């Protein structure tokens, strides 16, 4: 004896699954932040993820905001960065970093809590 299901239940279940899939796709795309280098930053005023190398050391002003330069990993373009949060222990000159923020009046203003340093030993080939 075969059991026949109600076709209306199948249509409802597939509709709910389709709506959920569209919602998940929309939210994942809407939260995406483009990743740029300092040379690509000009003209972008929306929130972006900026990747580059630290130039020199960071200076801290009276309000506790860090100021430092970030340059392209391969190139000479650079941008001044303002970051109002603590710096990671691995933050130092010539270190690769990534942080989110916006370009405002020629300065890149970083979002607190988004600065991440890249450990060079994790991303280079091991010598044998």
N, C-alpha and C positions, 0 to 999 in steps of 0.2 A: 504494500500500500504506500503510495507516495503522498507526501504532504505538500500542498500548494500554499505558498505564502500570499499575503495580501500585496498586490502590486503598488498600492498607495503607500505602504510602509517603506518599500524599496525606493520609491521616488522621493519621499521625505528624507530618508537617510542619505541618499546621494546628494540631495540639495544642500543639506546641512554640511556634509563633507566638502562640497564645492565652495560654499560660502566661507568655511573655516580656512580652506587652502588659499583662497583669494585674500582673506584678511591677513594671514601669516606672511604671504608674499609682499603685500603692501607695507606692512610694518617693518619688515626686514629691509626693504628698499628705501623707505622713508628715513630710516635712522642711519643710512650709510653716509660716511663722511669721506669726501675725496682726499686722497693722499697726494701731497705736492712737495716739491723741493723749493728752496728760496728763489731760484731762477724762474719758477712757474707761478709765483705768488702774486705778481703784479696784476691788479684789476680784480682780484678775488676778494670780495668783502663778506662772503658767507663763511660759516664755520668749516675749517679744513683741518686735516692732520698734516703737520709739517715735519719733514724728516731732514736731518742734516748733521753736520759736525760742529761741535762747540769751538768757538774761536776765543782764545784767552780765558780769563777767569771771570766768574760772575761777581758783580758788585751789588751790594744790598743798600737801598736808600733808607731814609729816616722812617718811612712808612712800612718797611720790611719787604718791599717788592724787589725781587732780583732782576737785574738787567744784564744781558749778555748777548753776544753775537752768535748767529748760526749761519753756516755757509753750506753750499752744495757739497756733497761728498766728493764729486768730481767736477770741480769748477771753481770760479771765483765769486759768483753771486752770493751776497749775504744779506741778512736782515737782522735788525735789532729786535730782541725779544724781551717782553716784560712778563714776569711770572710771579704771582702772588701766592706762593705756597712753599713748603720746604723742598729742598733739592734732594734727590736720591744720593746715597753714599757713593755710588759709582760715577757721579757727575764730576767731570774734570775736562780740561782742555783736550781737544782733538778726539773726544768720545762721540760716537754716533748716538743721537737721541731722536725721539719722536714725541710730539705733543700736539694736542688739539687747541684751536683758538681761532681768532679772527684778525685780519689786518685792519688797523685803524690809524689813520694819519701817518702812514709809513712805518708804524711799529706793529709787530705781531704780539697781540695780547693773548697769552696762554690761559687755558681753562685750568683752574686749580685741580690737582689730583690726576692730571693726564700725562705728565712728563715721565717718560720711560727711557732708560738708557739701554743700549744694546751692548752686551758683553762680547768683545771681539773674539774671545776664545770659543764661544759657542757657534760662531758663524764662519769660522775659517777652517780650512782643511788641516787635519793633523799631519804633522811631518812624521815620516817613518825612517 
